[in-house]
Each structure stands twice: as structure tokens, then as C-alpha cells.
């Protein structure tokens, strides 16, 4: 029985998508998990893997045309199966689809919907999946629809999501799964004033929405995908833009000379995207970058949220920085990842795998090693943002975990009185992961204010 | 303090707890039908009447409502009565005193009085006593705020929890499964208490949580030993208290294993396992579930007299094995 390849629903509210390019042609032999094609919606692009091993036949989904979600775009024949005329497999789609995709998708194939039902819940409304599988997939940025469920009646379970992660991890490490435009093609307009000449950064709109945008800047060694677990904690109505720092994620692999240079890159990227008044959110090293951007005044920052920010004191866990950058295997990485959190239960498999995928990129980690040497030389934070914060006229909130083992929580004391300080007990260096509901609530409050 | 530990039966452990309470607290007395000279319908009180006298081990007339009323009234005056029902089924006769008086009085009198009464209910099926003497009604009383409802599963726990119940300022209902009376286990000498409202993990496991009550704890442990050989690592949580329920222990266990099976002898619909299941569905553990929650409870029927049919109406070890295997595989 050939396995149907459908156009999956990868985004909320998605009714149709278009295949921007096929990576394989008619007759190609593929393994389960191999890249088949890239789809593009009006706001997202995503790479789609083969749901089975076999030979690609009957490619009906042409590049560049709108295709309804759930429609068959090709079939995969296993060894020994005879390829039938293109219309033949469609005669029994429900049965064939049950092998590869969840039943709900098979139903939409036969129903040929023109518009998808409005979804309040994630890209995978209607997909049979356990709550645990849904959570892990959301944290990994995976669309449930693209995962074949092994449970009863095609239910996607934890093991199915975990099995899907290694296949997708390279895709998340380079361009983000929900990528709007690659940096090269985004053609930034010249940024104002001193930002001229700065390089644009890789970015992703993680959420669309109304109101004041929230701009997210990750910490050292992470990338824009590191915000996804927090977004899984609740509904987000504000537009949400995440950036990759230089030398991180999909941004240029360079070592910036100082915080001002990074701030200029951020400003250029925001200007190119026409981001107006925004809430700027930075984690750790990204917090220092955010404070610098806010202080420079080139970008229209209306409020600033600093999560476990760097730059408030000299000490930082130098052993962590070195060990993290050097770690190549799960065995050598895990002890360092545990340092990041108070409760290691929050270190989900997707999180660990995504970090490992980055560790496998030697060039990336080399760039990050240089960044660590420059900004955190000899285990010391070589920059200070206290003066910048004191001069700010916008609302500033600092969010830290009381049990931070990377940057001591005590460094957040002694800021100006009008700076709000949120201290979460039993929490480490990543409050946005360990206290995701509360941190998300704080950020949304700030965006609405 | 080191205490010598001996093997005692569940019934002996209850008797020892009551003897300690009678010895150490002059406010304590026992009452119930045939608990004196006869030694109790299940011989739990035994010779206590000879040791403590008929003033403190009181045979009552055959009126559960009257007996319960006396016990509640005595408790309000400051005494610490332990009232035995011959069968938990007869709680129905005393509902006015238990539900409308004992449970409510502290609330309705603004905390001016409390009702430190202990009621003991021999419960459950398996003795061929038929429909009116075999029920498991703990969920009935567990539904009433103001009561504490416990189901100790071991001799150790029943002694410690009974002593905790005597010391408790509020009415405590103890459901003792009749088939447990002859089961044996280690029991420390002397006075100790086991807290009401705290579940106990009887066996740690990674793959599946079974929350069981009373005799079902032992069936779940037996099933867990078989499942271990099949590579299914079961965690068995002995709920011990129906009200107030130890949510935290159950939530943490389900977060660890991602699968929940509730096993209880009371009728499945609206039973204790129904509450555990709903509590988990509402909790933070929801996002950790990797399979639907499954309940194994008593059949939707009066308990039959025929011994084979009687067995078939309550969960047995093979039922637990089948449910656990199906749950470990993803279930339904």
C-alpha cells in the first residue's frame, strides 16, 4: 500500500499552502525523515519530511500554486510495490493515509475543504495526539500533522514526537521552521544614523497578532527557537518577533566587536522590518543587548524586559560558558544544561536535542567560543549596563530566578527604584522556561500597557 | 524512638490501636453492636471489654442512627468515641448524624465546638455477604465537606491512622476492607501516628502510575510484580485518604510516568477513582499525559451473592494486568 504525502497544516488559520520547491523528483528513493519539499504560507515556510521510506511517485503538487491543506501531493511506494496510475491511490485515500498521517488529515483529503476550520489551538486542531505529545511538539516547534502517530487510531504519542525530533533538528538549527525571509533576501533599508553598515540578523515572526509587537532577543549559545517553550504556555495575541544574535542561529557567523555593534545589527533588522513602537525583551546576554538598544534610542523601544540579564555585575559562571561551548555529546552537554535550571525536569527532550543539533555545528560553536572570550573574558562580564538602565525613561522590568547558577540573582539588586524586579523562587537562569506562564503573563501585560 | 516491630494482623493492629487509645486517654471509649462480650462481628474488639470494662466498651442496641447520635453527642461534649458499624452498608441508616450533624456542626456553630468522633466501617466484598453487606461506600462520605475519610491498606497504617483519627479534632470515617482483617504485616509497638491526607508510594516505577485504595493496593502490587517481568515498570500509589486527598503525590507521580490507572472497589461511576481521574485532568499533570486515564472500579450492579459473580464485579489482578498492558501500549 503506497503512503500518501499530503500538504500538512503548519500554521494556525492555514487553508492553503504552496510548495516553494521540491528537494526530490519523480522516482527518487527516499528514507523516512528525508526532506521532500518546502512549503510556504502567507507567513511561514517549513521543510517537510518523508513520512515513509520508498520511491516517490505521482508528484501532483506543483511548485508555486496554492494547494488545499490535506491534499495529496505525492505518494511513496515501498520496495516491490507496483506504481499505479496517478488516480489509483486516491481511490482509497483514507486507508493509505492512515499509515502515514493521522485520520483527521485523511478526512480532509476526501472532504477537499476550501477553508480550514478556525483553530484556537495550535496548528494541529483535529490531530489525535496525547497532551504530552502536543506539549513536546509545541516546545520543539514541530507541527503535529507532520508526525505519524503510532498509538491507537493513529494517535501521536511521546515516542512519535521524540522520533521526529532528530529528523527536524537540523532544520531548526539553520533557518527556523517558521521563517519569513532569509536575511539575504530581506533587503533591509539603510538603518538610521549610526546603525548604517550594520548587518541584518536572522529573524522569525513566532506569532502574528494585533497591537504592540514584542521583540525577543535570546541569550548566549541559544537561538530564536529558545523562546518557543514559553509561547506554548498560553495564548499570545501580540505580534512576536524573535531575532538570532550574531554568531547564533541563522545569523551571520561573526564576532561583534562590542554591545553597540550588536545593537546596531538589531536596529538595522528592526528598521528593515518596519517594526514600530515595541516591547524589547532580552534574556541573559540578550538582556544586555536589549538594554543597549533601548539606551541608544535609534529603535522605538517603549518598554524593556530583562530576563536574568547580563551586565549587572562582574561574576558569571565561567566554567559553564566553557563547558557548554565545548560539549559535543549528550553526556558532556547534560551536566551543563542542568546548571541552567533549578528543576531539571524542565529540560525536555526537544530542548536537549535542539541544543545538541547546535553543538554539532562546529563553525557555530567556534564563533560562540570567540564571543564568550570577548564578552565574558576570564569568566568575567566585561560590560556594564547599570548606567544605561539608570538613564532610561521607559518602563523596565527585571525578571530573575532566585537560584540562578549562571549569573547570581543578587546582581539584579541595587537598580533604580522605578525598575521593577520579579524574583521567582526555586528557579534558575531560564525563568522564561521554568516559570513560562508567569513570565509570558508579565510580558503580555507590558505589551498591552 | 526505637520501637520493636512485630507481625500483626490488620484486625490485631486495630485492636492494639484502640487499646492504646483507651489506656492513654480517658476520654476515649468504644461503642457498637456486639463489640463487647461477642468481640465484634469481625472479632476486632476481641477481649477489650474484659480489659477496659463495659463502661468503656459499650454494646449498643441495633440502631445505627441512635448509636451514631450518641457518639456525635458525646464527641461534642469533649469525649473521644470510637463507634463501630457491623457493616459499612449500615452507614445509610446513620446518614443524618454523620452528614447533617457530625460534618456540619463545627461550621454551623462558628468553630465553637468540634466533633472528634471516629467511626469504623467494615467494608467491601469477598465474604459472600451479598448486596446489603458488601458495598464500598467511601465515596458517599468522601463527598461531604467536614468529614475525613480514610482507607488504610496495611496493619501498620491502620494502627497509625486510627490513632491519628482519635487525636483529630474532626470526624474521621475509617473504611476497613473485611478481607484485610486477616492480612499480616509489620507493626511497631506503642504509640505512633500515620498522617491523614498523605498518600504513600508503595512501589516506585517509571512507566505507569496505579492509584489504588484499600485492598486494591495489594492487587496492584501483585500485578506490578508480574508486569515487571514484562518490562512494564509500575508505580503504585496507595491513596490512603479519600478526603482530604493528597493531590500532590498523585500529580507528581503522573508527571513522572505520563500514564494513570485508578483501581478501586467502589462502583466505578462517581467513585474515588473518578475523582482522582478528574483531579489529574484539571491539574498541571494534564500536559504530561501520554495516554487516556483509565479507571477500574466496581461493576454497575449490586454485589451478587454467588461467589464467582461476586468476584467478577470487582477488579481482580488479571483485570489490572490487562488494563496496565493496554495503557502501557497507548490504550484504546
HADDOCK unambig.tbl for C-alpha pairs under 7 A between the chains (distance, minus, plus):
assign (segid A and resid 130 and name CA) (segid B and resid 289 and name CA) 6.46 0.50 0.50
assign (segid A and resid 130 and name CA) (segid B and resid 290 and name CA) 5.02 0.50 0.50
assign (segid A and resid 130 and name CA) (segid B and resid 291 and name CA) 6.01 0.50 0.50
assign (segid A and resid 131 and name CA) (segid B and resid 286 and name CA) 6.51 0.50 0.50
assign (segid A and resid 131 and name CA) (segid B and resid 287 and name CA) 4.85 0.50 0.50
assign (segid A and resid 131 and name CA) (segid B and resid 288 and name CA) 6.35 0.50 0.50
assign (segid A and resid 131 and name CA) (segid B and resid 289 and name CA) 5.58 0.50 0.50
assign (segid A and resid 131 and name CA) (segid B and resid 290 and name CA) 6.33 0.50 0.50
assign (segid A and resid 132 and name CA) (segid B and resid 287 and name CA) 5.01 0.50 0.50
assign (segid A and resid 132 and name CA) (segid B and resid 288 and name CA) 4.52 0.50 0.50
assign (segid A and resid 132 and name CA) (segid B and resid 289 and name CA) 5.16 0.50 0.50
assign (segid A and resid 132 and name CA) (segid B and resid 290 and name CA) 5.20 0.50 0.50
assign (segid A and resid 133 and name CA) (segid B and resid 290 and name CA) 6.73 0.50 0.50
assign (segid A and resid 135 and name CA) (segid B and resid 287 and name CA) 6.36 0.50 0.50
assign (segid A and resid 151 and name CA) (segid B and resid 330 and name CA) 5.59 0.50 0.50
assign (segid A and resid 152 and name CA) (segid B and resid 330 and name CA) 6.57 0.50 0.50
assign (segid A and resid 152 and name CA) (segid B and resid 331 and name CA) 6.75 0.50 0.50
assign (segid A and resid 152 and name CA) (segid B and resid 332 and name CA) 5.80 0.50 0.50
assign (segid A and resid 157 and name CA) (segid B and resid 290 and name CA) 5.99 0.50 0.50
assign (segid A and resid 158 and name CA) (segid B and resid 290 and name CA) 6.31 0.50 0.50
